[in-house]
Amino acid sequence: MDNFYDALSMYYDTMQSDMDPKAWADFISMLITRHSPFKTESITDLGCGTGSVTVELASMGYKMTGIDSAEEMLIQASSKEGADKVLWSVQDITDFDIGGKTDCFISTLDTVDHITDGKALEKLFAAVGSCLEDGGLFIFDAITEHHLEDTLADNVFYEDYDDFTLLWLNSYDPETKINTAELTLFSLSENGLYERFDGDLVEKYYPAEFFNDTAEKAGLTLLGVYGELKDCKPGEDEERIFYVYGKKGNS
C-alpha cells in the first residue's frame, strides 16, 4: 500500500458495514420509477467508491457505469460478485467524459459534500445536465448541518477490528461549513506489525438553496426531496437528505 487512501480502500467496506447496499439500491430504483417519465435503462454512478450500490443496481438490470478518481477503490469494486456487469472508469467526477448520454446519474454516501470547492461542484452539475437524456434524472444524497454540527462535531471516534484500527479526530467549523476528519489508520501487515497511515477527509455542508440554484443553471429542475431511505420529506433531525433533479422537459 502506497498511501493512506490505498489503505483506506482495503477496509472501506468493513467501515461501511452498517450500510445496506441493497436497501440503497432499492430506494434509488423506487425514486427512478416515481420520477422518470420513461423506462430508465442506463445509470452512471459518480464517486462510486468500492461499488457496493453500483453492483446492486446492476443486478437489478440497469446498465451501470461506475466512475471514481481512486483507482484502488475501483480495484476493490471490480473484484465483487457481479462487477463484470459494470463499466468501471477512473475519472475525476468534476471533469468526466462518458462518451455520450445516460438516463440517470447518481452519487451516493455524501460524495458531493467531499467537493468543497463550490465552483467544482457547479462544474459537476453542468456536466450532468449536458450528459443526461431529456427527462433524465440526477439523484444524490447530501449530509445535513445537524449531522456535522451535532453528531460529528468536535468529537473523537475509533473503530477497532482484527486487522486494522481507525482513529478519527473530527472538527467542524460553522463559519466555513467545513468538516475535517483527521484519520489515523493502523493496518496489520504480513509480518505481524502494524503500519501507520495518516490522512484527512474533508466535507462541506451545502444548503438546499445552493443545490437548487446550481441545478437550475445546469438545466435541472427539483422533482423531490426525501429523508434518508424514507419515502417522505426529511425530518428536522435528518442526518442525510436525498435530492432528485430532472433535466428540463421532465414532467
Sequence and secondary structure as in RCSB ss.txt:
>XXXX:A:sequence
MDNFYDALSMYYDTMQSDMDPKAWADFISMLITRHSPFKTESITDLGCGTGSVTVELASMGYKMTGIDSAEEMLI
QASSKEGADKVLWSVQDITDFDIGGKTDCFISTLDTVDHITDGKALEKLFAAVGSCLEDGGLFIFDAITEHHLED
TLADNVFYEDYDDFTLLWLNSYDPETKINTAELTLFSLSENGLYERFDGDLVEKYYPAEFFNDTAEKAGLTLLGV
YGELKDCKPGEDEERIFYVYGKKGNS
>XXXX:A:secstr
  SHHHHHHHHHHHHTTTS HHHHHHHHHHHHHHH SS   EEEEET TT HHHHHHHHTT EEEEEES HHHHH
HHHTSTTGGGEEEEE  TTS   SS EEEEEE TTGGGG   HHHHHHHHHHHHHHEEEEEEEEEEEE HHIIII
IITT EEEEE SSEEEEEEEEEETTTTEEEEEEEEEEE TTS EEEEEEEEEEE   HHHHHHHHHHTTEEEEEE
EETT SS   TT SEEEEEEEETT  
